[in-house]
Amino acid sequence: MRWFRNALVAVALIASVPLVGFAQDGPGGPRRGGGDRGFGGPRFGGPVMLLMQESVRKELNLAQEQLDKLTELLDEQREAFEESRELSQEERRAAFEDMRKKTNDMLAQLLSGDQLKRIKQIGWQQQGPQAFSDPEVAQALALTDEQQQKIAEIEEESRAAMRKLFEGGGEGNREGMRAKAEELRKQTGERLLAVLTEPQQESWKSLVGEPFKGEMRRPGFGGGQGFGRPGGRARRNNSDN
């Protein structure tokens, strides 16, 4: 389908650029994140990546007109990427930052209020407590400067542990490495959740809404397989919330 083909091309192109997203500055200064830190989260990308999931589109009950406009948006992203090839690294960074902002603005216009709210909820559910560094979540939970500083420290410790875990590429034991990485992510989530007070934990549960029960599939760039197609790696929908 044209939708899947264009979506995969756009996401693959954008992901190929060594562009690092920045979260808003906290008490400890600017914090780097591994990818787009806008709503939608890093585990499955931003809102466009989530909308590539058939289960998410079904949950939002997107109309064909909306799907057509989303396809146009992806075409524009691909064209912008092609045009950026002649730019310097700094110019390319600025171009992709502008692209992300325009994408979020367009999605905010394209989706209804309820659809926009739900896709944010699904994204936060996918992130789990790692979403606490999202400025919108931090504001909704009324996190203190001290809490935000602690969250930044935990996340930095987690990133360092993850880098150490994957040093050498985990040759010969990928399943074991994957299991250790998942356990580290789980432990990090528990530590982050413990930073919240009990009322804040209740606010977090309310913020993420009803659990998303649809299936999520990881990218399947090989063999022309994409999200929602046979061959993509399925995973359970959410946890850590």
C-alpha positions in Angstrom: 0.0 0.0 0.0 1.2 3.5 -0.8 0.7 4.5 2.9 3.1 1.9 4.2 5.7 2.5 1.5 5.8 6.2 1.9 5.7 6.0 5.7 8.6 3.5 5.8 10.7 5.6 3.4 10.1 8.8 5.4 10.9 7.3 8.8 13.9 5.4 7.5 15.3 8.6 5.9 14.8 10.7 8.9 16.2 8.0 11.2 19.4 7.8 9.1 20.4 11.3 9.9 22.5 11.6 13.1 20.1 14.1 14.6 19.6 14.1 18.3 16.5 15.6 19.9 16.6 17.9 22.9 14.2 17.9 25.8 13.5 21.2 27.5 16.2 22.4 29.8 15.7 21.2 33.4 17.5 22.1 36.6 20.5 20.2 35.4 20.7 22.0 32.0 20.0 20.8 28.5 19.3 17.0 28.3 19.9 15.0 25.2 17.4 12.3 24.2 17.7 9.4 21.9 15.5 10.6 19.2 12.3 12.7 19.0 11.2 13.6 22.5 7.9 15.0 21.4 4.6 13.2 22.2 4.7 9.7 20.9 7.9 8.8 22.7 11.3 7.3 21.7 10.3 3.6 22.0 8.2 3.7 18.9 9.1 7.1 17.6 6.8 10.1 17.4 3.2 10.4 16.5 3.8 9.6 12.8 5.5 6.4 13.8 2.6 5.5 16.0 0.1 6.2 13.2 2.0 3.7 11.1 0.7 1.0 13.4 -2.6 -0.5 12.1 -3.8 -1.0 15.7 -3.3 2.7 16.5 -5.1 3.8 13.4 -8.0 1.5 14.3 -8.1 2.8 17.8 -8.3 6.4 16.6 -10.9 5.4 13.9 -9.1 7.5 11.3 -11.1 8.5 8.2 -9.8 7.9 4.7 -9.4 11.6 4.2 -7.2 11.8 7.2 -5.1 8.9 5.9 -4.7 10.6 2.6 -3.5 13.8 4.3 -1.0 11.9 6.4 0.4 10.3 3.2 0.8 13.8 1.8 2.6 14.8 5.0 5.0 11.9 4.6 5.7 12.9 1.0 6.6 16.4 2.1 8.9 14.9 4.8 10.7 12.8 2.2 11.1 15.7 -0.2 12.5 17.9 2.7 15.0 15.2 3.4 16.1 15.1 -0.2 16.6 18.9 -0.2 18.6 18.7 3.0 21.3 16.6 1.4 23.1 19.8 0.3 23.0 21.5 3.7 25.6 21.6 6.3 25.2 19.5 9.5 24.0 22.5 11.5 21.6 23.6 8.7 20.3 20.0 8.4 19.8 19.9 12.2 17.7 23.0 12.0 15.8 21.8 9.0 14.7 18.6 10.8 13.8 20.4 13.9 11.6 22.6 11.8 10.2 19.5 10.1 9.3 18.0 13.5 7.5 21.2 14.6 5.6 21.4 11.4 4.6 17.8 11.6 3.3 18.2 15.1 1.4 21.3 14.1 -0.1 19.6 11.1 -1.2 16.6 13.2 -2.8 18.9 15.7 -4.9 20.3 12.9 -5.6 17.0 11.2 -6.6 15.0 14.3 -9.7 15.7 16.3 -9.3 16.7 19.9 -10.2 13.2 21.1 -7.8 11.6 18.6 -4.9 13.9 19.6 -5.5 13.2 23.2 -5.6 9.5 22.7 -2.4 9.3 20.6 -0.6 11.2 23.3 -1.9 8.7 25.8 -0.7 5.8 23.7 2.7 7.4 23.3 3.1 8.0 27.0 2.0 4.4 27.7 4.7 3.1 25.3 7.3 5.3 27.1 6.2 4.4 30.6 7.8 6.5 33.4 10.4 7.7 30.9 7.7 10.1 29.7 8.2 12.0 32.9 10.9 14.0 31.1 8.3 15.2 28.6 7.6 18.9 29.5 3.8 18.4 29.1 3.9 15.4 31.5 6.1 17.2 33.9 3.7 20.1 34.0 0.6 17.9 34.4 2.2 16.0 37.3 3.5 19.2 38.9 7.0 17.8 39.2 9.3 19.9 41.4 12.7 21.0 40.3 14.2 18.5 42.7 12.1 15.7 41.2 13.1 16.7 37.6 16.7 16.7 38.6 16.4 13.2 40.1 14.6 12.0 36.9 17.4 13.4 34.7 20.0 11.7 36.9 18.2 8.3 36.7 17.9 8.6 32.9 21.5 9.5 32.5 22.6 6.5 34.7 20.3 4.3 32.6 21.8 5.5 29.3 25.3 4.9 30.7 24.3 1.4 31.8 22.7 0.6 28.4 25.8 1.8 26.6 28.0 -0.4 28.7 25.7 -3.3 28.2 26.0 -3.1 24.4 29.7 -2.4 24.2 31.1 -5.0 21.8 27.7 -5.5 20.1 26.7 -8.5 22.2 28.1 -10.9 19.6 26.7 -14.4 19.8 24.1 -13.7 22.5 21.6 -11.2 21.1 18.6 -12.8 22.9 20.5 -12.5 26.2 21.4 -8.9 25.5 17.8 -8.1 24.6 16.6 -9.7 27.9 19.1 -7.7 29.9 18.2 -4.5 28.2 14.5 -5.1 28.9 15.3 -5.8 32.5 17.3 -2.6 32.7 14.4 -0.6 31.2 12.1 -2.2 33.7 14.3 -1.3 36.6 14.7 2.3 35.3 10.9 2.6 35.1 10.5 1.5 38.7 13.1 3.9 39.9 11.5 6.8 38.0 8.0 5.9 39.3 9.4 5.9 42.8 10.3 9.6 42.4 6.6 10.5 42.3 4.5 11.0 45.4 1.4 8.8 45.7 -0.9 11.6 44.5 1.4 12.2 41.5 1.3 8.4 40.7 -2.5 8.6 40.7 -2.3 11.6 38.4 0.0 9.6 36.1 -2.5 6.8 35.8 -5.2 9.3 35.0 -3.0 11.1 32.5 -2.2 8.0 30.3 -5.9 6.9 30.2 -7.3 3.5 29.5 -4.6 0.9 28.6 -4.0 0.5 24.9 -4.7 -3.1 24.0 -3.8 -3.1 20.4 -0.7 -5.0 19.0 2.4 -3.0 18.3 4.9 -4.2 15.7 8.5 -3.2 15.5 10.0 -1.9 12.3 10.5 -4.5 9.6 12.6 -2.7 7.0 14.0 -5.9 5.5 12.2 -7.6 2.6 9.7 -4.8 2.1 7.9 -5.6 5.3 6.5 -2.7 7.3 4.3 -2.1 10.3 1.1 -4.0 10.4 2.4 -6.6 7.8 3.4 -10.2 8.4 7.0 -10.5 9.4 7.2 -7.5 11.7 8.1 -8.3 15.3 5.0 -8.1 17.5 5.2 -7.1 21.1 2.8 -6.6 23.9 1.2 -3.2 23.9 2.3 -1.6 27.0 3.6 -1.8 30.6 5.3 0.3 33.2 2.3 2.5 33.7 
